[in-house]
């Protein structure tokens, strides 16, 4: 594929581009689902194409094509340069790229079992077994399951001399049990809501999740929620399980640290950000226990934000975002690095596919675990009166990522260090910085999970991509619980 990319770079340079890169991307995806004992969806698709990104007269140009013939590739490159020249007429300033050493590299997601080597028949048989276990519980009115595999092979070539070939695998699976009674619907999901658990692994992830073994318990919890007491309202200490905390990180830390939102370059779907540049290394984002990193390196774990190089050839890095409660870092690109006086990009520019322009995206935005040994049960035992909340059901946050409300599938009231009763419809609300400053306990590494969020939307046209969020169960003091906006 290198020769195909070089056709594009040669034309772009001849047409006046001062910088050019080409990405050729081949993607394959399989998505399967069942609903109440029947296959509800089944697809296995492939695509291949290329894009060309250039700078000419200090402005960007971008074009893409699914035709890899020489004539089409050269026409695509020429079109990208034409767009750059047109953009230059209305530019406010020249594009400025942070320096980056060009490398030649090969990388593949570590995996044990190629997910596409497992037959569709075997996949569906697994889902139907789960479905059967869910519906075996009296009171379940709807059972849904899903299984997803993705493989993306990408070649990145730049006019600066980079030549990078990466192959990324990701796997995801999950299910949900719904119980409808009277005028109320209760739901329990496993291993997480919004599609379950996703990681950059092969089929071995499916075996690790023990999906069938947990199905009956999940269904029983959904039915039991109808007999549970309504979650009380008021100010409480709350403990969030790691999956709920992962979404909290995504919405109230991950999106506001995207530097393009901060600079007003992007506002689709998630709005802008309250984290103006003058807050860097000045804002007390959280308590001293809060340490958050943006880490795309393999050693951080098999997150959906894990890779070797981003989509402009910058190596994966770990950026401290919050350090002992102090706001210390943004997600940046080569173009935006200079706005925060950084000498190098943070390596977070990514695109959904070959026909999308790369933009700043979350990698693995994770809350580091506590340093002292602490399990969830020990944290509960150390809580006098509070509420444990598990698995997200709904969320809402303003367009600057500051005021939020989250609802969970299930809660437990804690009194004198013990779970005393199940609670239904638990919710909590707060202000981002006040919330993170209220954190006073984090469970240890053995309680930490790197969750995958496969459906983060951004941009126009929309790009849906995967991110990772590591978290261990944590306690927050004096949080508003119940009717989130009552009295406001």
C-alpha positions as CSV (number, residue, x, y, z in Angstrom):
1,X,0.0,0.0,0.0
2,X,3.0,2.3,0.4
3,X,3.2,2.9,-3.4
4,X,-0.5,3.9,-3.5
5,X,0.1,6.4,-0.7
6,X,3.2,7.8,-2.5
7,X,1.1,8.5,-5.6
8,X,-1.0,10.8,-3.5
9,X,2.0,12.5,-1.8
10,X,3.8,13.1,-5.0
11,X,0.8,14.9,-6.6
12,X,0.1,16.9,-3.5
13,X,3.7,18.1,-3.4
14,X,3.7,19.0,-7.1
15,X,0.5,21.0,-6.6
16,X,2.0,23.1,-3.9
17,X,1.4,21.3,-0.6
18,X,4.0,22.0,2.1
19,X,2.8,19.0,4.1
20,X,0.8,15.9,3.1
21,X,-0.2,12.6,4.6
22,X,-2.1,9.7,3.3
23,X,-4.1,7.1,5.3
24,X,-5.2,3.8,3.7
25,X,-7.7,2.0,5.9
26,X,-9.2,-1.5,5.5
27,X,-11.9,-2.3,8.0
28,X,-14.0,-5.4,8.8
29,X,-16.8,-5.6,11.4
30,X,-19.2,-8.2,12.6
31,X,-22.2,-7.3,14.7
32,X,-24.7,-9.9,16.0
33,X,-27.7,-9.6,18.3
34,X,-30.6,-11.5,19.7
35,X,-34.0,-10.5,21.2
36,X,-36.3,-12.8,23.0
37,X,-34.9,-16.0,21.6
38,X,-34.5,-14.8,18.0
39,X,-31.7,-13.3,16.0
40,X,-32.4,-9.6,15.8
41,X,-29.4,-8.4,13.8
42,X,-26.5,-9.9,11.9
43,X,-24.0,-8.2,9.8
44,X,-20.4,-8.8,8.5
45,X,-19.1,-6.0,6.5
46,X,-15.8,-4.8,5.0
47,X,-14.6,-1.5,3.5
48,X,-11.3,-0.1,2.2
49,X,-10.4,3.4,1.1
50,X,-7.9,6.2,1.5
51,X,-7.8,9.9,2.5
52,X,-5.3,12.6,1.8
53,X,-4.7,15.5,4.2
54,X,-2.5,18.5,3.1
55,X,-1.4,21.9,4.0
56,X,-1.1,24.5,1.3
57,X,-0.8,28.3,1.8
58,X,-1.0,27.6,5.5
59,X,-4.5,26.0,5.3
60,X,-5.8,22.5,5.5
61,X,-7.3,20.5,2.7
62,X,-8.8,17.0,2.9
63,X,-10.3,14.5,0.4
64,X,-11.1,10.8,0.4
65,X,-11.9,8.0,-2.0
66,X,-12.8,4.3,-2.0
67,X,-11.1,3.9,-5.4
68,X,-7.4,3.0,-5.1
69,X,-6.5,3.1,-8.8
70,X,-3.7,5.4,-9.6
71,X,-5.9,7.9,-11.5
72,X,-8.4,8.1,-8.6
73,X,-5.7,8.4,-5.9
74,X,-3.9,11.2,-7.8
75,X,-7.3,13.0,-8.4
76,X,-8.1,12.7,-4.7
77,X,-4.7,14.3,-3.8
78,X,-5.2,17.1,-6.3
79,X,-8.7,17.8,-4.8
80,X,-7.3,18.0,-1.3
81,X,-4.8,20.6,-2.5
82,X,-7.6,22.6,-4.2
83,X,-9.6,22.6,-1.0
84,X,-6.5,23.8,0.9
85,X,-6.0,26.7,-1.5
86,X,-9.7,27.7,-1.2
87,X,-9.5,27.5,2.6
88,X,-6.5,29.7,2.6
89,X,-8.6,32.6,1.3
90,X,-10.5,32.7,4.6
91,X,-7.9,31.5,7.1
92,X,-7.3,33.5,10.2
93,X,-3.8,32.3,10.7
94,X,-1.4,29.7,9.2
95,X,-1.6,26.1,10.4
96,X,1.3,25.4,12.7
97,X,2.4,21.8,13.3
98,X,4.4,20.8,16.3
99,X,7.6,18.9,15.2
100,X,7.4,15.2,15.3
101,X,10.2,12.7,14.4
102,X,9.1,10.6,11.4
103,X,9.2,6.9,12.1
104,X,8.8,3.6,10.3
105,X,6.9,1.0,12.4
106,X,4.7,-2.1,12.5
107,X,2.2,-2.8,15.3
108,X,-0.7,-5.2,15.9
109,X,-3.1,-5.3,18.9
110,X,-1.9,-8.1,21.2
111,X,-4.6,-10.9,21.0
112,X,-4.8,-14.6,21.5
113,X,-7.7,-15.6,19.3
114,X,-8.7,-14.0,16.0
115,X,-12.4,-13.2,16.5
116,X,-13.1,-13.6,12.8
117,X,-11.8,-17.2,13.1
118,X,-14.8,-18.1,15.2
119,X,-17.9,-19.0,13.1
120,X,-21.0,-16.9,13.1
121,X,-23.0,-20.1,14.0
122,X,-20.9,-20.4,17.2
123,X,-21.4,-16.7,18.0
124,X,-25.2,-17.0,17.7
125,X,-25.3,-20.2,19.7
126,X,-23.6,-18.3,22.6
127,X,-26.0,-15.4,22.4
128,X,-29.0,-17.7,22.3
129,X,-27.8,-19.5,25.4
130,X,-27.5,-16.2,27.3
131,X,-30.9,-15.2,26.0
132,X,-32.4,-18.5,27.3
133,X,-30.9,-18.0,30.7
134,X,-32.3,-14.5,30.9
135,X,-35.8,-15.4,29.9
136,X,-35.9,-18.4,32.2
137,X,-36.4,-16.0,35.1
138,X,-40.1,-15.3,35.7
139,X,-40.9,-11.7,35.2
140,X,-38.5,-10.9,32.4
141,X,-40.3,-9.4,29.5
142,X,-37.4,-8.6,27.2
143,X,-33.9,-10.1,26.8
144,X,-31.4,-8.6,24.4
145,X,-27.8,-9.7,23.7
146,X,-25.0,-8.5,21.4
147,X,-21.6,-9.5,20.1
148,X,-19.2,-7.3,18.1
149,X,-15.8,-7.7,16.5
150,X,-13.8,-5.2,14.6
151,X,-10.5,-5.2,12.7
152,X,-8.9,-2.1,11.3
153,X,-5.7,-2.3,9.2
154,X,-4.1,1.1,8.5
155,X,-1.2,2.4,6.5
156,X,0.0,6.0,7.3
157,X,2.5,7.7,5.0
158,X,3.6,11.3,5.3
159,X,5.7,13.8,3.3
160,X,8.0,14.0,6.3
161,X,9.0,10.4,5.9
162,X,6.7,8.5,8.3
163,X,5.6,5.0,7.3
164,X,3.4,3.3,9.9
165,X,1.4,0.1,9.5
166,X,-1.0,-0.8,12.4
167,X,-3.6,-3.5,12.8
168,X,-6.1,-3.0,15.6
169,X,-8.6,-5.6,16.9
170,X,-11.5,-4.9,19.2
171,X,-14.2,-7.1,20.8
172,X,-17.3,-6.3,22.6
173,X,-20.2,-8.2,24.2
174,X,-23.1,-7.7,26.6
175,X,-26.7,-8.2,27.4
176,X,-29.7,-6.6,29.2
177,X,-32.8,-8.0,30.9
178,X,-35.9,-5.9,31.1
179,X,-38.8,-6.5,33.5
180,X,-42.1,-4.5,32.9
181,X,-44.7,-4.5,35.6
182,X,-47.6,-2.1,36.2
183,X,-46.4,1.1,34.6
184,X,-42.7,0.7,35.5
185,X,-39.8,-0.8,33.5
186,X,-36.7,-2.0,35.3
187,X,-33.4,-3.0,33.6
188,X,-30.2,-4.8,34.5
189,X,-27.2,-5.0,32.2
190,X,-24.0,-7.1,32.1
191,X,-21.1,-6.5,32.2
192,X,-22.1,-2.8,31.6
193,X,-24.8,-0.9,29.9
194,X,-24.5,0.6,26.4
195,X,-23.4,-2.7,24.8
196,X,-21.5,-4.3,27.6
197,X,-17.7,-4.4,27.9
198,X,-15.4,-3.6,24.9
199,X,-11.6,-3.9,24.8
200,X,-8.8,-4.1,22.2
201,X,-8.5,-7.9,22.4
202,X,-9.5,-10.9,20.4
203,X,-12.2,-13.5,21.1
204,X,-10.5,-14.3,24.4
205,X,-12.4,-11.4,25.9
206,X,-15.7,-13.3,25.4
207,X,-14.3,-16.2,27.4
208,X,-13.1,-13.9,30.2
209,X,-16.5,-12.2,30.6
210,X,-18.3,-15.4,31.8
211,X,-21.4,-14.2,30.1
212,X,-23.7,-17.3,30.5
213,X,-22.7,-17.8,34.1
214,X,-24.0,-14.3,35.1
215,X,-27.2,-14.2,33.1
216,X,-29.6,-15.6,35.6
217,X,-28.4,-13.4,38.4
218,X,-28.8,-10.3,36.2
219,X,-32.3,-11.3,35.3
220,X,-33.2,-11.9,38.9
221,X,-32.0,-8.5,39.8
222,X,-34.1,-6.8,37.2
223,X,-37.2,-8.5,38.5
224,X,-36.3,-7.8,42.2
225,X,-36.0,-4.1,41.5
226,X,-39.8,-3.9,41.2
227,X,-40.1,-4.8,44.9
228,X,-37.2,-2.5,45.9
229,X,-37.8,0.8,47.7
230,X,-37.5,4.1,45.7
231,X,-34.1,5.7,46.2
232,X,-34.5,8.5,48.8
233,X,-33.8,12.1,48.0
234,X,-31.3,14.3,49.8
235,X,-27.6,14.8,50.4
236,X,-25.8,11.5,50.8
237,X,-22.3,10.0,50.6
238,X,-22.3,7.8,47.5
239,X,-20.2,5.0,46.2
240,X,-20.0,4.5,42.5
241,X,-19.1,1.2,41.0
242,X,-16.2,1.2,38.5
243,X,-18.5,1.1,35.4
244,X,-20.6,4.1,36.5
245,X,-17.4,6.0,37.4
246,X,-16.0,5.2,33.9
247,X,-18.9,7.1,32.3
248,X,-18.6,9.9,34.9
249,X,-15.0,10.3,33.8
250,X,-16.0,10.2,30.1
251,X,-18.5,13.0,30.4
252,X,-17.0,15.3,33.1
253,X,-13.3,14.9,32.4
254,X,-12.8,13.3,29.0
255,X,-14.8,15.7,26.9
256,X,-13.9,19.0,28.6
257,X,-10.1,18.3,28.1
258,X,-10.4,18.0,24.3
259,X,-8.4,21.0,23.3
260,X,-10.3,21.6,20.1
261,X,-13.5,22.2,22.2
262,X,-11.6,24.5,24.5
263,X,-10.3,26.6,21.5
264,X,-13.8,26.7,19.9
265,X,-12.7,24.6,16.9
266,X,-15.3,21.9,17.6
267,X,-18.7,22.0,19.4
268,X,-20.8,19.2,17.9
269,X,-22.6,16.7,20.1
270,X,-20.8,17.5,23.3
271,X,-20.5,21.3,23.2
272,X,-17.5,23.3,24.2
273,X,-15.7,23.2,27.6
274,X,-15.4,25.1,30.9
275,X,-11.7,24.4,30.9
276,X,-10.3,27.6,29.5
277,X,-6.6,27.6,28.9
278,X,-5.9,29.9,31.8
279,X,-7.1,27.1,34.1
280,X,-4.2,24.8,33.1
281,X,-2.0,24.1,36.2
282,X,-4.2,26.5,38.2
283,X,-7.6,24.8,38.7
284,X,-8.3,22.6,41.6
285,X,-10.2,19.9,39.6
286,X,-10.5,17.4,42.4
287,X,-9.3,16.3,45.8
288,X,-5.7,15.2,46.4
289,X,-6.7,11.6,45.7
290,X,-7.7,12.4,42.1
291,X,-5.1,11.4,39.6
292,X,-6.4,11.1,36.0
293,X,-4.3,10.2,32.9
294,X,-4.9,10.1,29.2
295,X,-2.9,7.0,28.3
296,X,-2.9,5.4,24.9
297,X,0.1,3.1,25.6
298,X,-0.3,-0.7,25.6
299,X,1.1,-0.9,29.1
300,X,-2.0,1.0,30.4
301,X,-4.2,-1.9,29.2
302,X,-6.3,-3.1,26.2
303,X,-8.5,-0.1,26.1
304,X,-10.4,1.1,23.0
305,X,-8.1,4.2,23.2
306,X,-5.0,2.0,23.0
307,X,-2.7,2.2,19.9
308,X,1.0,2.6,18.9
309,X,0.6,5.8,16.9
310,X,-2.3,8.2,16.3
311,X,-3.6,9.1,12.9
312,X,-1.0,11.7,12.2
313,X,2.0,9.5,13.2
314,X,2.5,10.6,16.8
315,X,3.5,7.8,19.2
316,X,1.1,6.8,22.0
317,X,1.8,8.7,25.2
318,X,0.6,9.1,28.8
319,X,-0.5,12.7,29.6
320,X,-1.2,13.6,33.2
321,X,-4.7,15.3,33.1
322,X,-5.3,15.7,36.9
323,X,-2.4,15.4,39.3
324,X,-3.2,15.2,43.0
325,X,-6.4,17.2,42.2
326,X,-4.6,19.9,40.1
327,X,-5.6,20.2,36.4
328,X,-2.5,19.5,34.4
329,X,-3.2,18.5,30.8
330,X,-5.3,18.5,27.7
331,X,-5.8,16.2,24.8
332,X,-3.9,17.8,22.0
333,X,-2.7,17.4,18.4
334,X,0.2,18.7,16.3
335,X,-1.9,21.7,15.3
336,X,-3.1,22.7,18.7
337,X,0.0,21.9,20.8
338,X,1.5,25.4,20.6
339,X,-1.7,26.9,22.1
340,X,-0.7,25.4,25.5
341,X,3.0,26.0,24.9
342,X,3.6,22.2,24.4
343,X,6.7,21.2,22.4
344,X,4.9,18.1,21.1
345,X,1.5,16.8,20.3
346,X,-0.2,14.6,22.9
347,X,-0.9,12.0,20.2
348,X,-4.7,12.0,20.3
349,X,-5.7,12.8,16.7
350,X,-7.9,9.9,15.4
351,X,-10.5,9.3,12.7
352,X,-13.4,6.8,12.6
353,X,-12.4,5.5,9.1
354,X,-10.8,6.3,5.8
355,X,-13.4,8.9,4.8
356,X,-13.2,11.0,7.9
357,X,-10.8,13.9,8.9
358,X,-8.9,13.0,12.1
359,X,-9.8,15.1,15.1
360,X,-8.8,15.2,18.8
361,X,-10.4,12.1,20.5
362,X,-10.2,10.6,23.9
363,X,-7.7,7.8,24.3
364,X,-7.9,5.9,27.7
365,X,-8.9,8.5,30.2
366,X,-8.5,6.8,33.5
367,X,-8.7,7.5,37.2
368,X,-5.7,5.8,38.8
369,X,-6.5,3.4,41.6
370,X,-5.8,4.1,45.3
371,X,-2.4,3.3,46.6
372,X,-3.6,1.5,49.8
373,X,-5.3,-1.9,49.6
374,X,-9.1,-1.4,49.6
375,X,-11.9,-3.5,48.2
376,X,-15.4,-2.5,47.5
377,X,-16.7,-4.4,50.5
378,X,-14.1,-2.8,52.7
379,X,-15.2,0.6,51.4
380,X,-18.8,-0.2,52.2
381,X,-17.8,-1.3,55.7
382,X,-16.1,2.1,56.2
383,X,-19.2,4.0,55.2
384,X,-21.7,5.0,58.0
385,X,-24.6,6.0,55.8
386,X,-24.6,6.2,52.0
387,X,-25.8,4.8,48.7
388,X,-23.9,2.4,46.4
389,X,-24.9,3.0,42.7
390,X,-24.3,0.5,40.0
391,X,-24.4,0.5,36.2
392,X,-25.5,3.6,34.3
393,X,-29.1,4.0,33.0
394,X,-29.2,7.6,31.9
395,X,-27.1,10.7,31.9
396,X,-27.3,14.5,31.1
397,X,-24.7,17.2,31.1
398,X,-24.6,20.8,29.9
399,X,-22.7,21.9,26.8
400,X,-19.7,23.1,28.8
401,X,-19.5,19.8,30.8
402,X,-20.1,21.4,34.1
403,X,-23.6,20.6,35.5
404,X,-24.6,17.0,35.3
405,X,-27.2,14.3,36.3
406,X,-26.7,10.6,36.2
407,X,-29.2,7.8,36.8
408,X,-28.2,4.2,37.6
409,X,-29.9,0.8,37.2
410,X,-29.6,-0.3,40.8
411,X,-28.6,1.1,44.2
412,X,-28.0,-0.2,47.7
413,X,-28.5,1.8,50.9
414,X,-25.6,1.4,53.3
415,X,-26.0,1.8,57.0
416,X,-23.3,1.2,59.6
417,X,-21.1,-0.3,57.0
418,X,-23.6,-2.8,55.7
419,X,-25.9,-3.0,52.7
420,X,-29.4,-2.9,54.2
421,X,-31.8,-2.6,51.2
422,X,-31.9,-2.6,47.5
423,X,-33.0,0.7,45.9
424,X,-34.5,1.4,42.5
425,X,-34.1,4.4,40.2
426,X,-31.1,5.9,42.0
427,X,-29.7,9.2,40.6
428,X,-27.3,11.9,41.6
429,X,-26.3,15.3,40.3
430,X,-23.6,17.9,40.8
431,X,-21.1,20.3,39.4
432,X,-18.0,18.8,37.9
433,X,-15.3,20.4,40.0
434,X,-17.3,20.2,43.3
435,X,-18.0,16.6,42.6
436,X,-14.4,15.5,42.0
437,X,-13.3,17.6,45.0
438,X,-15.7,15.5,47.2
439,X,-13.9,12.2,46.4
440,X,-12.4,10.8,49.6
441,X,-11.7,7.1,48.9
442,X,-10.6,5.0,45.9
443,X,-10.4,1.2,45.8
444,X,-7.0,-0.4,44.9
445,X,-5.6,-1.8,41.7
446,X,-7.2,-5.2,42.1
447,X,-10.6,-3.5,42.0
448,X,-9.7,-1.4,38.9
449,X,-11.3,-2.2,35.5
450,X,-10.5,-0.6,32.1
451,X,-14.0,-0.2,30.5
452,X,-14.7,0.4,26.8
453,X,-17.0,3.0,25.5
454,X,-17.6,2.1,21.8
455,X,-20.1,4.8,20.8
456,X,-18.6,8.2,21.6
457,X,-19.9,10.6,19.0
458,X,-18.1,13.8,17.8
459,X,-17.9,16.0,14.8
460,X,-20.0,16.8,11.7
461,X,-20.2,14.5,9.8
462,X,-20.5,12.5,12.9
463,X,-17.6,10.1,13.9
464,X,-18.4,7.3,16.3
465,X,-15.3,6.0,18.0
466,X,-14.2,3.9,21.0
467,X,-12.5,5.2,24.2
468,X,-11.3,3.6,27.3
469,X,-11.9,4.5,31.0
470,X,-10.2,2.8,33.9
471,X,-11.7,3.2,37.3
472,X,-12.1,1.5,40.7
473,X,-15.1,1.9,43.0
474,X,-14.9,5.3,44.8
475,X,-16.7,7.2,47.4
476,X,-17.9,10.8,47.1
477,X,-19.1,12.8,50.1
478,X,-22.3,14.9,50.5
479,X,-23.7,14.4,47.0
480,X,-27.2,15.4,45.9
481,X,-29.2,12.2,45.4
482,X,-32.7,11.7,44.0
483,X,-34.7,14.3,42.0
484,X,-31.7,16.0,40.4
485,X,-33.2,19.4,39.7
486,X,-35.9,19.7,42.4
487,X,-35.9,23.1,43.9
488,X,-33.6,24.6,41.3
